[in-house]
Amino acid sequence: MAQQIPINESTETGIEIPEEGVFEIAPDLAYRRLALVNIMLFGQPHQPEWVLIDAGLPGTAGIIARTAEARFATDGPPAAILLTHGHFDHVGALTTLAERWGVPIYAHPLEHPYLDGTTAYPKPDAHVGGGIMSMLAPLYPRGPLSVSLWLRAYPQDGTVPHMPGWRWIHTPGHSVGHVSFWRESDRCLIAGDAFITTAQESAYAVTVQEPELHGPPMYFTHDWQAARDSVQRLAKLAPEVVVTGHGRAMHGEAMRTALNRLATDFDRVAVPKDGRYVNQPQTAADGSAYPGRN
């Protein structure tokens, strides 16, 4: 399914980045894995007009810039940076890239409090999922990050800036302002962390990257009812190809079958049996955590 385009990178700031290159899932859409998370690159290869979707881990700004330069044959900035949400592994290089490029950063308004310096995300739940990634979750940064100088809201009409033919879909649950991106013409879905294709709680699964459908990362999901509704909404789209924030891209009938099964059996297969947010979701209307409950 995916064409692999090798790009040699040097390691920076001690982060080990696998030498597995960029995977093209459509002529104008590719993704690259940066350790435990994916970034997406939208635009025609060797053309200077491009968009970055999500901004990886801290210390990966140079790798992201060089990856884009190799794909688009330009060292110029993107037209914009689009965020599925603002968790640390999706915005790690955001401040560095924003200061370097000075381009608009788009996120859902409910995500803005975590991106304008107002508030930190609720504490992660280290007791769900049973893997070392969950156990380490209390060490993960929660913000707040401040990129308010460049921060913008997605258009209310559902269009996606600088990505003609795409629309954004509010898919909360993993975070209150999480969004996914959908293109009807080829049924391509950028799901972010609404669902993922690896068991992100397990360091082994993250390393091996055997593709399989899972709910959002348990340790950072704060509203399981909303997460279920979001997966069910995305499954109804019947995508042909999906790329998620974690794991390999998947396509075809087997993927749709697995996605429908996840949507149908979400409470049984995705929701932890005893998690701090299962019965007490963090759902403040303005996107912030409830005072005194995090």
C-alpha positions in Angstrom: 0.0 0.0 0.0 2.6 2.5 1.0 5.6 3.7 -0.9 8.6 4.1 1.3 10.9 7.0 0.5 14.2 6.7 2.5 15.5 9.8 4.1 18.8 9.7 6.0 18.6 11.7 9.2 21.0 12.4 12.0 19.9 12.0 15.6 19.4 15.2 17.5 19.0 15.9 21.3 19.4 12.2 22.0 16.1 11.0 20.5 16.5 7.9 18.4 14.5 8.2 15.2 14.2 5.0 13.2 15.6 5.1 9.6 12.4 4.1 8.0 11.7 7.1 5.9 8.5 8.7 4.7 5.4 6.6 3.8 3.2 8.0 1.0 -0.4 7.0 1.3 -1.8 9.3 -1.4 0.0 11.4 -4.1 -0.3 14.5 -1.8 -0.2 12.9 1.6 2.6 11.2 3.5 3.5 10.4 7.1 6.7 9.8 9.1 7.1 8.1 12.4 9.2 10.0 14.9 9.9 7.4 17.6 6.5 6.9 19.1 4.3 9.3 17.1 3.6 10.2 13.5 3.6 13.6 11.7 1.8 14.1 8.4 2.9 16.1 5.3 0.3 17.4 2.9 1.3 18.7 -0.6 2.5 17.5 -3.9 6.1 16.3 -3.9 8.7 18.8 -5.3 6.2 21.6 -4.9 6.7 24.5 -2.5 3.1 24.7 -1.2 2.8 22.3 1.8 1.2 21.8 5.2 2.5 20.1 8.4 0.0 18.1 10.5 1.1 17.8 14.1 4.6 18.5 15.3 6.0 15.4 16.9 8.2 15.1 20.0 10.5 17.7 21.6 13.8 17.9 19.8 12.5 16.8 16.4 12.1 20.2 14.8 15.2 19.8 12.6 14.2 16.3 11.5 10.7 17.6 10.6 12.2 20.5 8.6 14.7 18.2 6.8 12.0 15.6 6.0 9.8 18.3 4.5 12.7 19.8 2.5 13.5 16.3 1.0 9.9 15.7 0.0 9.0 19.2 -1.3 12.4 20.3 -2.6 12.2 23.5 -0.7 13.5 24.8 2.6 10.6 27.2 2.8 8.0 27.1 5.5 4.6 25.4 5.3 1.5 27.4 4.6 0.3 26.4 8.0 0.7 23.9 10.9 -2.5 22.0 11.6 -3.0 20.2 14.9 -5.2 17.2 15.7 -4.8 18.1 19.4 -2.1 19.5 21.7 -0.8 16.5 23.7 3.0 16.7 24.2 3.9 14.1 21.6 1.9 16.0 18.9 3.3 19.5 19.8 6.8 18.8 21.0 8.6 20.7 18.3 5.7 23.3 17.8 7.3 26.2 19.6 10.6 25.8 17.8 8.9 25.5 14.4 6.6 28.4 15.1 9.4 30.7 16.0 11.4 29.5 12.9 8.6 29.7 10.4 6.1 32.3 11.8 3.1 30.5 10.1 -0.4 30.1 11.4 -1.1 27.2 13.8 -4.7 25.9 13.6 -6.5 24.0 16.4 -10.0 23.6 17.6 -11.1 26.4 19.9 -11.6 23.9 22.8 -7.9 23.0 22.5 -6.7 26.6 22.7 -6.4 26.8 26.5 -3.7 24.2 26.3 -1.9 26.1 23.5 -2.1 29.7 24.7 -0.6 29.2 28.2 -3.9 29.1 30.1 -4.0 25.6 31.5 -2.4 22.2 31.6 -4.1 19.0 30.5 -5.6 16.8 33.2 -3.2 14.3 34.8 -2.7 11.1 32.9 -4.0 7.8 34.3 -1.0 5.6 34.9 -3.1 2.6 36.0 -4.8 1.8 32.7 -3.5 -0.3 29.8 -1.0 -2.4 31.8 2.0 -1.3 29.8 5.2 0.6 30.5 4.0 3.6 28.4 1.1 4.0 30.8 3.3 3.6 33.8 5.6 6.4 32.6 2.7 8.7 31.8 3.0 10.8 34.9 6.4 11.9 33.6 4.9 13.2 30.3 4.6 17.0 29.9 1.1 18.3 30.3 1.7 21.9 29.4 0.5 24.5 29.1 2.2 25.4 25.9 2.0 29.0 24.6 2.0 29.6 20.9 -0.8 32.2 21.1 1.0 34.6 18.7 0.3 32.2 15.8 -2.7 30.3 17.1 -5.9 30.3 15.0 -9.2 28.4 15.1 -10.4 26.1 12.3 -13.0 27.7 10.1 -16.6 27.1 11.3 -17.7 25.9 7.9 -15.6 22.7 8.3 -13.0 23.5 5.6 -9.4 22.9 6.3 -7.0 25.7 5.6 -4.7 25.1 2.7 -6.1 21.6 2.1 -8.8 21.9 -0.6 -11.3 19.0 -0.6 -10.7 18.2 3.1 -13.0 18.9 6.0 -12.2 18.8 9.7 -14.4 16.7 12.1 -14.6 17.4 15.8 -13.7 14.0 17.4 -13.4 14.6 21.2 -12.7 12.1 23.9 -9.0 11.7 23.8 -9.0 15.5 24.3 -11.8 18.0 24.3 -10.7 19.7 21.1 -9.4 16.7 19.2 -10.1 16.9 15.4 -9.7 14.4 12.5 -9.5 15.3 8.8 -11.5 13.6 6.0 -11.4 13.7 2.2 -14.4 12.3 0.6 -12.9 12.0 -2.9 -10.6 9.2 -2.0 -12.1 8.4 1.4 -8.8 9.2 3.1 -9.0 9.8 6.9 -6.4 11.4 9.2 -7.7 10.2 12.5 -5.1 11.6 14.9 -5.6 9.8 18.2 -9.3 9.3 18.0 -8.3 5.7 17.3 -4.8 4.4 16.6 -3.2 1.3 14.9 -0.9 0.1 17.7 -1.3 -0.7 21.4 0.3 2.5 22.5 0.4 1.5 26.2 2.9 -1.3 25.3 6.5 -0.4 24.6 6.8 -3.7 22.7 3.9 -2.8 20.4 5.2 0.7 19.9 8.5 -0.8 18.8 7.2 -3.6 16.6 4.4 -1.5 15.0 2.3 -4.5 14.0 -0.8 -2.8 12.5 -4.1 -3.4 14.4 -7.0 -1.2 15.4 -7.1 0.2 19.0 -9.0 2.9 20.8 -7.2 6.1 21.8 -4.1 5.9 24.1 -5.7 5.0 27.4 -3.4 7.0 29.7 -4.3 10.3 28.1 -8.0 9.9 27.3 -10.2 11.9 29.6 -13.8 11.3 28.3 -14.5 7.7 27.2 -18.1 8.3 26.2 -17.1 11.1 23.8 -14.2 8.8 22.6 -16.7 6.1 21.8 -19.0 8.5 19.9 -16.1 9.8 17.9 -14.9 6.3 16.8 -18.5 5.4 15.8 -18.8 8.6 13.8 -15.5 7.9 11.9 -16.4 4.3 11.3 -19.6 5.4 9.6 -17.5 7.3 7.0 -16.2 3.9 5.7 -12.7 5.1 5.0 -10.5 3.5 2.4 -7.2 4.5 4.0 -6.5 5.8 7.5 -3.4 7.3 9.0 -3.3 7.8 12.8 -1.1 9.5 15.3 0.4 6.2 16.4 1.1 3.1 14.3 1.1 2.3 10.6 -1.4 3.5 8.0 -4.0 0.9 7.1 -6.4 0.5 4.2 -9.0 -1.7 2.6 -11.8 -3.9 3.7 -9.9 -5.6 6.5 -9.3 -2.2 8.1 -13.0 -1.2 7.8 -14.0 -4.5 9.3 -11.7 -3.9 12.3 -12.8 -0.3 12.6 -16.5 -1.3 12.6 -15.7 -3.9 15.3 -14.0 -1.3 17.4 -16.9 1.0 17.1 -19.4 -1.7 17.9 -17.5 -3.2 20.8 -15.8 0.0 22.0 -16.8 -0.3 25.7 -15.5 -3.9 25.9 -12.3 -3.6 23.9 -11.1 0.0 24.3 -12.4 1.4 27.6 -10.4 0.4 30.7 -12.3 -1.5 33.3 -11.2 0.8 36.2 -9.8 4.1 35.1 -10.0 7.5 36.9 -11.8 9.1 33.9 -14.2 6.2 33.1 -16.9 7.5 35.5 -15.5 11.1 36.0 -14.7 12.5 32.6 -12.9 15.8 32.2 -15.3 17.7 29.9 -15.2 21.4 30.9 -17.0 23.4 28.2 -14.2 25.8 27.7 -11.6 22.9 27.2 -9.9 23.3 30.6 -9.8 20.8 33.3 -12.4 21.1 36.1 -10.8 22.9 39.0 -9.7 20.6 41.8 -10.3 17.4 39.9 -6.9 17.0 38.2 
